[in-house]
Amino acid sequence: MNKMNKEEKLLYSSKRFDVIDAGENTGIRTKWDSVLILPFTSDDRGLPLMLGVLNERNFFRSGGYALSVISGSPEDEDPNTLSTAQRELLEETGFDVKEEERWYFIGTLTGSKFVDSIHPCFAVDITGIEPGEPETDGSEQERLSKFTLVPANDVISIEDPFISALFLRIFKYVVGMDIYNREDSIFSKKKEINTEI
């Protein structure tokens, strides 16, 4: 946990986070780490077809549920971040994926400029794997969550920004597709883009 400097004032504290007033800015300092996981199925070219998300209880959303990326915090027995991701995937979905070649580290994300947490992110190819029963951590949150696969074409309509961001990263880190450096991309460095109206 970060210590407050003298310009900061503690507005609220809980077991998971502090709300800090830092002069002209108010922000959240988290007290836990979290890893993000996006399972996917792919076609024979490696392109994602379906994405695995949780339909989980969320009292802050209309209807009380929301589609969310799989996330979880490290436990003492986890030797590294990948182990945390593997355990969380098993707990929340029933997919037991130990083969490291199916796992891809796809960078880190932060949820907001007003939150100090940075999340390591993983994608995992679950193509052809049959899930077992989820091994939940016993919490009501996980007990009431339901894992579902959504078509990749529907990602843009999901409100959780982590799902869209991780989906886009699959193309760079998993498929190896870099739209900025492709010859046929409108974003190609080699093309002159006409910006005149």
C-alpha positions as CSV (number, residue, x, y, z in Angstrom):
1,M,0.0,0.0,0.0
2,N,1.3,3.5,-0.9
3,K,1.7,6.0,2.0
4,M,0.0,9.3,1.7
5,N,2.1,12.4,1.1
6,K,1.4,15.6,3.1
7,E,-0.7,17.1,0.3
8,E,-3.1,14.2,0.5
9,K,-6.1,13.8,2.8
10,L,-7.9,10.5,3.5
11,L,-11.6,10.9,2.8
12,Y,-12.7,7.3,3.2
13,S,-11.0,3.9,4.0
14,S,-12.2,0.4,3.5
15,K,-10.5,-3.0,3.5
16,R,-10.2,-2.8,-0.3
17,F,-9.4,0.8,-1.1
18,D,-8.9,4.4,0.2
19,V,-10.4,7.5,-1.3
20,I,-7.8,10.3,-1.3
21,D,-8.2,14.0,-1.8
22,A,-5.1,15.3,-3.4
23,G,-5.9,19.0,-3.8
24,E,-7.7,19.5,-7.0
25,N,-8.0,15.8,-7.6
26,T,-9.8,12.9,-5.8
27,G,-8.8,9.4,-6.5
28,I,-8.9,5.8,-5.3
29,R,-5.8,4.0,-4.0
30,T,-6.4,0.2,-4.0
31,K,-5.2,-2.2,-1.4
32,W,-5.3,-5.3,-3.6
33,D,-3.9,-6.5,-6.9
34,S,-6.0,-8.0,-9.6
35,V,-5.3,-10.0,-12.7
36,L,-7.7,-9.9,-15.8
37,I,-8.4,-13.0,-17.9
38,L,-10.2,-13.2,-21.3
39,P,-10.8,-16.8,-22.5
40,F,-11.5,-17.2,-26.2
41,T,-12.2,-19.8,-28.9
42,S,-10.5,-19.5,-32.2
43,D,-10.8,-20.6,-35.8
44,D,-8.1,-22.5,-37.8
45,R,-6.3,-19.2,-38.5
46,G,-6.2,-18.3,-34.8
47,L,-8.8,-15.5,-35.1
48,P,-11.1,-15.2,-32.0
49,L,-14.6,-16.5,-32.6
50,M,-16.1,-16.4,-29.1
51,L,-15.1,-14.6,-25.9
52,G,-15.6,-15.9,-22.4
53,V,-17.2,-13.4,-20.0
54,L,-19.0,-13.6,-16.6
55,N,-22.6,-12.6,-16.2
56,E,-22.2,-11.6,-12.6
57,R,-24.1,-9.8,-9.8
58,N,-23.5,-6.1,-9.9
59,F,-25.8,-3.9,-7.8
60,F,-24.6,-0.8,-9.6
61,R,-26.0,-1.9,-13.0
62,S,-29.5,-1.9,-14.3
63,G,-31.1,-5.3,-13.6
64,G,-28.5,-6.2,-11.0
65,Y,-26.2,-8.1,-13.4
66,A,-23.5,-7.2,-15.9
67,L,-21.1,-8.9,-18.3
68,S,-17.6,-8.6,-16.9
69,V,-14.1,-9.8,-17.6
70,I,-12.8,-12.5,-15.4
71,S,-10.7,-11.1,-12.6
72,G,-9.1,-12.2,-9.4
73,S,-6.5,-11.5,-6.8
74,P,-3.3,-13.4,-6.0
75,E,-3.2,-15.8,-3.1
76,D,-0.2,-16.8,-1.0
77,E,0.1,-20.2,-2.8
78,D,0.3,-18.6,-6.2
79,P,3.9,-18.6,-7.3
80,N,3.4,-16.0,-10.1
81,T,0.8,-14.0,-11.9
82,L,0.1,-16.7,-14.5
83,S,-0.7,-19.2,-11.7
84,T,-3.2,-16.6,-10.3
85,A,-4.8,-16.4,-13.7
86,Q,-5.0,-20.2,-14.1
87,R,-6.5,-20.6,-10.6
88,E,-9.1,-17.8,-11.2
89,L,-10.1,-19.3,-14.6
90,L,-10.7,-22.7,-12.9
91,E,-12.6,-21.2,-10.0
92,E,-14.9,-19.0,-12.1
93,T,-15.4,-21.1,-15.3
94,G,-14.4,-24.7,-14.7
95,F,-11.7,-24.5,-17.4
96,D,-8.5,-26.1,-16.1
97,V,-5.9,-24.9,-18.6
98,K,-2.3,-25.7,-17.5
99,E,-0.7,-25.7,-20.9
100,E,1.3,-22.5,-21.0
101,E,1.3,-22.4,-24.8
102,R,-2.5,-21.6,-24.6
103,W,-1.8,-18.6,-22.3
104,Y,-0.8,-15.1,-23.6
105,F,0.3,-12.2,-21.5
106,I,-1.3,-9.2,-23.3
107,G,0.1,-6.3,-21.3
108,T,-1.4,-4.3,-18.4
109,L,-4.4,-2.0,-18.1
110,T,-5.6,0.5,-15.6
111,G,-9.3,1.2,-15.2
112,S,-9.3,4.9,-14.7
113,K,-6.9,7.8,-14.4
114,F,-8.4,8.3,-10.9
115,V,-7.5,4.7,-9.7
116,D,-3.9,3.7,-9.0
117,S,-4.2,0.0,-9.8
118,I,-2.6,-1.6,-12.8
119,H,-3.9,-5.0,-13.9
120,P,-1.8,-7.7,-15.6
121,C,-3.9,-9.1,-18.4
122,F,-4.0,-12.6,-20.0
123,A,-5.8,-14.2,-22.9
124,V,-6.3,-18.0,-22.9
125,D,-7.3,-20.1,-25.9
126,I,-9.9,-22.6,-24.7
127,T,-10.7,-24.0,-28.1
128,G,-11.6,-27.7,-27.9
129,I,-11.4,-27.9,-24.0
130,E,-14.4,-29.1,-22.1
131,P,-15.0,-27.3,-18.8
132,G,-15.5,-29.0,-15.5
133,E,-17.5,-27.5,-12.6
134,P,-16.3,-24.1,-11.5
135,E,-14.3,-24.4,-8.3
136,T,-15.7,-21.2,-6.7
137,D,-14.0,-19.5,-3.8
138,G,-17.2,-19.9,-1.8
139,S,-18.3,-16.3,-2.1
140,E,-21.9,-15.4,-3.1
141,Q,-20.5,-13.3,-5.9
142,E,-18.8,-16.3,-7.6
143,R,-21.7,-18.6,-6.7
144,L,-24.2,-16.3,-8.5
145,S,-21.9,-15.7,-11.5
146,K,-22.4,-17.6,-14.8
147,F,-19.7,-18.0,-17.4
148,T,-20.9,-17.5,-21.0
149,L,-19.3,-17.3,-24.5
150,V,-20.3,-14.4,-26.6
151,P,-19.6,-14.0,-30.3
152,A,-16.6,-11.8,-31.1
153,N,-18.9,-9.6,-33.3
154,D,-20.9,-8.6,-30.2
155,V,-18.0,-7.3,-28.2
156,I,-18.6,-3.7,-29.2
157,S,-22.0,-3.8,-27.5
158,I,-20.7,-4.9,-24.1
159,E,-20.4,-2.1,-21.6
160,D,-17.3,-3.4,-19.7
161,P,-14.4,-1.5,-21.3
162,F,-11.9,-4.2,-20.2
163,I,-13.6,-6.8,-22.5
164,S,-13.2,-4.6,-25.6
165,A,-9.6,-3.6,-24.7
166,L,-8.5,-7.2,-24.1
167,F,-10.3,-8.3,-27.3
168,L,-8.3,-5.8,-29.3
169,R,-5.1,-6.9,-27.7
170,I,-5.7,-10.4,-28.8
171,F,-5.1,-9.3,-32.4
172,K,-1.7,-7.9,-31.6
173,Y,-0.4,-10.3,-29.0
174,V,-2.1,-13.6,-30.0
175,V,-2.9,-13.3,-33.7
176,G,0.2,-11.2,-34.4
177,M,-1.8,-8.6,-36.4
178,D,-0.6,-5.1,-36.0
179,I,-3.1,-2.9,-38.0
180,Y,-0.8,0.1,-37.8
181,N,2.1,-1.6,-39.7
182,R,0.1,-3.6,-42.2
183,E,0.4,-2.6,-45.9
184,D,-3.4,-2.8,-46.4
185,S,-4.3,-0.7,-43.3
186,I,-5.6,2.8,-43.5
187,F,-3.3,3.5,-40.5
188,S,-0.2,2.3,-42.2
189,K,2.9,4.5,-41.6
190,K,3.7,4.1,-45.3
191,K,0.5,5.6,-46.6
192,E,-0.3,9.3,-46.8
193,I,-3.7,9.9,-45.3
194,N,-5.7,12.7,-46.8
195,T,-7.2,14.8,-44.0
196,E,-8.6,17.5,-46.1
197,I,-12.4,18.0,-46.1
